[in-house]
């Protein structure tokens, strides 16, 4: 016996909802996710290394320009 159109729509909606809804996480899974989030660095290591390289490099260049620009004259 075929289903009524209304019943077919309800069955299809229930099927889609069961595919969409995620099961609840257990306490152990929640704890693992929380620890993973806490241990994750806010700044990626490659970005930190790049920033450090730029800062140190620009400092060295600034020192070089300061030394070479006052070579022959008197600093007042």
Residue pairs with C-beta under 8 A, 6 or more apart in sequence:
3 11
25 33
